[in-house]
Amino acid sequence: MTVPASSPGPIIGAIFLIDAIILDLIAFIVLRKDTKNLLNRLTALAMVTFGVYLFFEGLIYTLPLVPFYPDTFNIFRDISASSAIIAAVIGALTGILTFKGEHYVSRIQIAVPILAAGVIGIILTLPNDSVNYMLTQDTLGFAMSPWAIIGMLLIPASLMAIATIYFLRTLRSVDRSHPKYQKARALSAALLLVTLGIAYYSAFNLLGIMMPFLGLLGHVFFLLASFCFFYAFR
């Protein structure tokens, strides 16, 4: 059994591409602040990998269909799916690092299960997710088996939930009068928005809904998250 989902079209694809550029710029700002800081490096890497996901998804939606069909689009999809899962893994590690510190997150019993979840997510996704050209409608569609939905959507959503929980716990430990409190709150909000966005798309695909407008509405979560990331690290 596969769950189909239609391509939302070039307008949404362009938004994906713009958001990818925004995330890469924010990642550069984060890294430039302190290249030796592990938290900055992990945060920047998470943004870049998530930006790669948005970029290749955007290419799928915006490039002409026939000349690139079918193998190129499937390669783009594999890259975007893998990048989204890797970004979620890095996000979870970053959240734990923020609250518990570098020594704690480097423990085998902490790092290995999170890394394993990412590997499992990629293994479940790549063979069970494909891009299909629907000739009668002259558009693209995605065929995702339940395994791909688990790998590409539910596992990343769970990992981002872990990141959000740890960032919120860190936020509770920061004095509200501290100058960095507002930025810490913005960072927590950004992670929560990303988690909600992934959860939204999980439900979207599980129900097999093929309405481009609803796809655009879900992307609002990611767009708002980008602005929160910018505020947190500006």
GIBELBEL-V140826 format. One record per residue. RES is the residue in one small letter. PHI is phi in degrees with one decimal (999 if undefined). OMEGA is omega in whole degrees, 0 to 359 (* if undefined). Layout:
# GIBELBEL-V140826
res | phi | omega
RES | PHI | OMEGA
RES | PHI | OMEGA
This chain:
# GIBELBEL-V140826
res | phi | omega
m | 999 | 176
t | -122.8 | 178
v | -108.2 | 182
p | -81.0 | 173
a | -146.8 | 185
s | -83.1 | 176
s | -67.3 | 183
p | -77.7 | 175
g | 105.6 | 188
p | -66.8 | 181
i | -65.2 | 178
i | -67.0 | 177
g | -59.8 | 178
a | -64.1 | 178
i | -64.2 | 176
f | -58.8 | 181
l | -64.4 | 179
i | -63.2 | 180
d | -64.5 | 177
a | -62.0 | 179
i | -64.5 | 179
i | -60.1 | 180
l | -63.0 | 179
d | -64.6 | 178
l | -65.0 | 178
i | -65.6 | 178
a | -59.8 | 178
f | -63.4 | 179
i | -62.6 | 180
v | -61.3 | 183
l | -68.1 | 182
r | -67.1 | 181
k | -62.4 | 179
d | -164.3 | 184
t | -70.8 | 182
k | -90.5 | 182
n | -77.8 | 183
l | -62.4 | 180
l | -62.6 | 178
n | -62.9 | 181
r | -65.9 | 179
l | -66.6 | 179
t | -62.5 | 179
a | -63.0 | 180
l | -65.4 | 177
a | -61.9 | 179
m | -66.0 | 181
v | -64.3 | 181
t | -66.3 | 176
f | -68.7 | 175
g | -63.9 | 176
v | -62.6 | 176
y | -57.5 | 182
l | -63.6 | 182
f | -63.8 | 183
f | -74.2 | 172
e | -63.6 | 178
g | -61.8 | 178
l | -62.3 | 180
i | -59.1 | 184
y | -79.0 | 190
t | -106.2 | 183
l | -71.3 | 176
p | -57.0 | 189
l | -76.0 | 193
v | -61.5 | 184
p | -60.0 | 184
f | -103.3 | 185
y | -82.4 | 354
p | -106.7 | 192
d | -65.4 | 183
t | -61.5 | 180
f | -65.7 | 178
n | -68.5 | 175
i | -65.2 | 177
f | -57.9 | 181
r | -65.6 | 178
d | -61.7 | 180
i | -65.3 | 183
s | -66.4 | 180
a | -64.3 | 180
s | -62.3 | 181
s | -65.0 | 179
a | -63.5 | 180
i | -67.4 | 179
i | -63.0 | 178
a | -60.5 | 179
a | -67.5 | 177
v | -61.4 | 179
i | -63.3 | 179
g | -61.8 | 179
a | -63.0 | 179
l | -63.8 | 179
t | -65.1 | 179
g | -61.9 | 179
i | -65.9 | 179
l | -59.9 | 181
t | -61.4 | 185
f | -87.8 | 188
k | -105.1 | 179
g | 100.2 | 185
e | -63.5 | 183
h | -63.2 | 183
y | -69.5 | 184
v | -69.0 | 180
s | -83.3 | 178
r | -64.7 | 182
i | -58.0 | 183
q | -69.3 | 177
i | -98.7 | 186
a | -71.4 | 186
v | -61.4 | 179
p | -59.7 | 180
i | -69.7 | 177
l | -63.2 | 179
a | -63.5 | 178
a | -60.9 | 178
g | -64.9 | 179
v | -63.1 | 178
i | -61.1 | 179
g | -59.3 | 179
i | -66.4 | 180
i | -62.2 | 180
l | -72.5 | 188
t | -81.3 | 192
l | -57.8 | 180
p | -77.5 | 189
n | -118.1 | 181
d | -138.4 | 182
s | -147.6 | 176
v | -102.0 | 181
n | -121.9 | 176
y | -94.1 | 180
m | -99.0 | 189
l | -60.8 | 184
t | -64.3 | 181
q | -102.3 | 182
d | 51.6 | 180
t | -148.3 | 180
l | -98.0 | 174
g | -140.5 | 179
f | -111.3 | 175
a | -108.1 | 182
m | -119.7 | 174
s | -76.2 | 176
p | -55.4 | 178
w | -65.0 | 179
a | -66.8 | 178
i | -63.8 | 176
i | -63.7 | 185
g | -71.0 | 188
m | -93.0 | 186
l | -116.9 | 186
l | -71.4 | 178
i | -65.1 | 176
p | -59.6 | 179
a | -62.0 | 179
s | -66.2 | 180
l | -65.7 | 178
m | -69.6 | 175
a | -64.4 | 176
i | -60.6 | 179
a | -59.5 | 182
t | -63.7 | 181
i | -60.5 | 181
y | -69.2 | 177
f | -67.4 | 177
l | -66.2 | 177
r | -66.0 | 176
t | -64.7 | 181
l | -61.0 | 181
r | -65.3 | 181
s | -87.0 | 181
v | -92.2 | 178
d | -63.4 | 182
r | -61.3 | 179
s | -84.6 | 181
h | -68.9 | 182
p | -57.2 | 184
k | -90.8 | 184
y | -63.6 | 182
q | -63.3 | 179
k | -69.7 | 177
a | -64.4 | 178
r | -67.3 | 178
a | -65.1 | 179
l | -65.7 | 178
s | -62.9 | 179
a | -64.2 | 179
a | -62.1 | 180
l | -65.3 | 178
l | -63.3 | 179
l | -65.4 | 177
v | -62.7 | 179
t | -61.1 | 179
l | -64.7 | 178
g | -63.4 | 178
i | -65.1 | 179
a | -62.4 | 179
y | -60.5 | 180
y | -67.6 | 176
s | -62.7 | 178
a | -64.1 | 180
f | -56.4 | 182
n | -78.8 | 178
l | -60.8 | 180
l | -84.5 | 179
g | 66.5 | 182
i | -76.1 | 181
m | -119.0 | 180
m | -125.8 | 183
p | -53.0 | 182
f | -60.4 | 179
l | -66.2 | 175
g | -64.6 | 177
l | -63.8 | 179
l | -60.8 | 179
g | -65.0 | 182
h | -70.7 | 177
v | -56.9 | 178
f | -57.4 | 182
f | -67.9 | 181
l | -66.1 | 177
l | -63.4 | 178
a | -61.5 | 180
s | -61.8 | 179
f | -66.9 | 177
c | -66.3 | 176
f | -60.6 | 180
f | -61.5 | 180
y | -64.3 | 183
a | -67.2 | 187
f | -118.5 | 182
r | -70.7 | *
